[in-house]
Amino acid sequence: MFHKLRNLRKLHNVEVSQLAKLIGVKTIGAYYKKEAGERGFTLVEAKAIADYFNTSIEDIFFKL
């Protein structure tokens, strides 16, 4: 679902474990479920990820 997020993570060589830790997710599997769209990101999590990549929530999660 969040192809932009996955592509951004790969483009910047960011490990899943880094983003999981950043947003306080305890397991990599739980993070993957969020990235795949099976579970949602909270606004706080989305903001933390956007700040990490120096972009906006809209650019990652809403724009096509």
Biotite code that builds the C-alpha atoms (Angstrom):
import biotite.structure as struc

atoms = struc.array([
    struc.Atom([0.000, 0.000, 0.000], chain_id="A", res_id=1, res_name="MET", atom_name="CA", element="C"),
    struc.Atom([2.678, 2.510, 0.997], chain_id="A", res_id=2, res_name="PHE", atom_name="CA", element="C"),
    struc.Atom([4.918, 1.999, -2.016], chain_id="A", res_id=3, res_name="HIS", atom_name="CA", element="C"),
    struc.Atom([6.377, 5.482, -1.652], chain_id="A", res_id=4, res_name="LYS", atom_name="CA", element="C"),
    struc.Atom([7.491, 4.730, 1.884], chain_id="A", res_id=5, res_name="LEU", atom_name="CA", element="C"),
    struc.Atom([9.124, 1.447, 0.911], chain_id="A", res_id=6, res_name="ARG", atom_name="CA", element="C"),
    struc.Atom([10.814, 3.067, -2.092], chain_id="A", res_id=7, res_name="ASN", atom_name="CA", element="C"),
    struc.Atom([12.019, 6.003, 0.009], chain_id="A", res_id=8, res_name="LEU", atom_name="CA", element="C"),
    struc.Atom([13.396, 3.634, 2.640], chain_id="A", res_id=9, res_name="ARG", atom_name="CA", element="C"),
    struc.Atom([15.263, 1.621, 0.015], chain_id="A", res_id=10, res_name="LYS", atom_name="CA", element="C"),
    struc.Atom([16.514, 4.726, -1.819], chain_id="A", res_id=11, res_name="LEU", atom_name="CA", element="C"),
    struc.Atom([18.115, 5.987, 1.389], chain_id="A", res_id=12, res_name="HIS", atom_name="CA", element="C"),
    struc.Atom([19.368, 2.521, 2.425], chain_id="A", res_id=13, res_name="ASN", atom_name="CA", element="C"),
    struc.Atom([17.364, 2.619, 5.639], chain_id="A", res_id=14, res_name="VAL", atom_name="CA", element="C"),
    struc.Atom([16.806, -0.712, 7.343], chain_id="A", res_id=15, res_name="GLU", atom_name="CA", element="C"),
    struc.Atom([13.335, -1.709, 8.478], chain_id="A", res_id=16, res_name="VAL", atom_name="CA", element="C"),
    struc.Atom([14.708, -2.090, 11.994], chain_id="A", res_id=17, res_name="SER", atom_name="CA", element="C"),
    struc.Atom([15.748, 1.582, 12.003], chain_id="A", res_id=18, res_name="GLN", atom_name="CA", element="C"),
    struc.Atom([12.254, 2.819, 11.181], chain_id="A", res_id=19, res_name="LEU", atom_name="CA", element="C"),
    struc.Atom([10.651, 0.330, 13.548], chain_id="A", res_id=20, res_name="ALA", atom_name="CA", element="C"),
    struc.Atom([12.823, 1.658, 16.357], chain_id="A", res_id=21, res_name="LYS", atom_name="CA", element="C"),
    struc.Atom([12.152, 5.265, 15.323], chain_id="A", res_id=22, res_name="LEU", atom_name="CA", element="C"),
    struc.Atom([8.393, 4.853, 15.677], chain_id="A", res_id=23, res_name="ILE", atom_name="CA", element="C"),
    struc.Atom([8.548, 2.547, 18.687], chain_id="A", res_id=24, res_name="GLY", atom_name="CA", element="C"),
    struc.Atom([7.342, -0.643, 17.013], chain_id="A", res_id=25, res_name="VAL", atom_name="CA", element="C"),
    struc.Atom([8.640, -3.649, 18.917], chain_id="A", res_id=26, res_name="LYS", atom_name="CA", element="C"),
    struc.Atom([9.026, -6.109, 16.050], chain_id="A", res_id=27, res_name="THR", atom_name="CA", element="C"),
    struc.Atom([10.085, -5.870, 12.438], chain_id="A", res_id=28, res_name="ILE", atom_name="CA", element="C"),
    struc.Atom([7.053, -7.965, 11.504], chain_id="A", res_id=29, res_name="GLY", atom_name="CA", element="C"),
    struc.Atom([4.739, -5.377, 13.025], chain_id="A", res_id=30, res_name="ALA", atom_name="CA", element="C"),
    struc.Atom([6.488, -2.651, 11.044], chain_id="A", res_id=31, res_name="TYR", atom_name="CA", element="C"),
    struc.Atom([6.163, -4.651, 7.809], chain_id="A", res_id=32, res_name="TYR", atom_name="CA", element="C"),
    struc.Atom([2.411, -4.959, 8.438], chain_id="A", res_id=33, res_name="LYS", atom_name="CA", element="C"),
    struc.Atom([2.196, -1.190, 8.706], chain_id="A", res_id=34, res_name="LYS", atom_name="CA", element="C"),
    struc.Atom([4.272, -0.631, 5.574], chain_id="A", res_id=35, res_name="GLU", atom_name="CA", element="C"),
    struc.Atom([2.133, -3.156, 3.678], chain_id="A", res_id=36, res_name="ALA", atom_name="CA", element="C"),
    struc.Atom([-1.042, -1.388, 4.765], chain_id="A", res_id=37, res_name="GLY", atom_name="CA", element="C"),
    struc.Atom([-2.324, -4.244, 6.920], chain_id="A", res_id=38, res_name="GLU", atom_name="CA", element="C"),
    struc.Atom([-2.148, -1.956, 9.944], chain_id="A", res_id=39, res_name="ARG", atom_name="CA", element="C"),
    struc.Atom([-2.232, 1.803, 10.022], chain_id="A", res_id=40, res_name="GLY", atom_name="CA", element="C"),
    struc.Atom([0.388, 4.296, 11.081], chain_id="A", res_id=41, res_name="PHE", atom_name="CA", element="C"),
    struc.Atom([-0.609, 6.700, 13.810], chain_id="A", res_id=42, res_name="THR", atom_name="CA", element="C"),
    struc.Atom([-0.252, 10.397, 13.110], chain_id="A", res_id=43, res_name="LEU", atom_name="CA", element="C"),
    struc.Atom([2.716, 10.514, 15.494], chain_id="A", res_id=44, res_name="VAL", atom_name="CA", element="C"),
    struc.Atom([4.399, 7.617, 13.657], chain_id="A", res_id=45, res_name="GLU", atom_name="CA", element="C"),
    struc.Atom([3.735, 9.173, 10.249], chain_id="A", res_id=46, res_name="ALA", atom_name="CA", element="C"),
    struc.Atom([5.150, 12.509, 11.436], chain_id="A", res_id=47, res_name="LYS", atom_name="CA", element="C"),
    struc.Atom([8.288, 10.833, 12.808], chain_id="A", res_id=48, res_name="ALA", atom_name="CA", element="C"),
    struc.Atom([8.872, 9.047, 9.502], chain_id="A", res_id=49, res_name="ILE", atom_name="CA", element="C"),
    struc.Atom([8.263, 12.203, 7.457], chain_id="A", res_id=50, res_name="ALA", atom_name="CA", element="C"),
    struc.Atom([10.662, 14.168, 9.662], chain_id="A", res_id=51, res_name="ASP", atom_name="CA", element="C"),
    struc.Atom([13.283, 11.417, 9.356], chain_id="A", res_id=52, res_name="TYR", atom_name="CA", element="C"),
    struc.Atom([13.173, 11.694, 5.560], chain_id="A", res_id=53, res_name="PHE", atom_name="CA", element="C"),
    struc.Atom([12.833, 15.494, 5.658], chain_id="A", res_id=54, res_name="ASN", atom_name="CA", element="C"),
    struc.Atom([9.541, 15.485, 3.774], chain_id="A", res_id=55, res_name="THR", atom_name="CA", element="C"),
    struc.Atom([5.851, 15.834, 4.534], chain_id="A", res_id=56, res_name="SER", atom_name="CA", element="C"),
    struc.Atom([3.314, 13.276, 5.665], chain_id="A", res_id=57, res_name="ILE", atom_name="CA", element="C"),
    struc.Atom([1.297, 14.086, 2.561], chain_id="A", res_id=58, res_name="GLU", atom_name="CA", element="C"),
    struc.Atom([4.198, 13.319, 0.223], chain_id="A", res_id=59, res_name="ASP", atom_name="CA", element="C"),
    struc.Atom([4.712, 9.871, 1.711], chain_id="A", res_id=60, res_name="ILE", atom_name="CA", element="C"),
    struc.Atom([1.231, 8.738, 2.635], chain_id="A", res_id=61, res_name="PHE", atom_name="CA", element="C"),
    struc.Atom([-1.284, 10.644, 0.488], chain_id="A", res_id=62, res_name="PHE", atom_name="CA", element="C"),
    struc.Atom([0.087, 11.868, -2.855], chain_id="A", res_id=63, res_name="LYS", atom_name="CA", element="C"),
    struc.Atom([0.076, 9.478, -5.776], chain_id="A", res_id=64, res_name="LEU", atom_name="CA", element="C"),
])
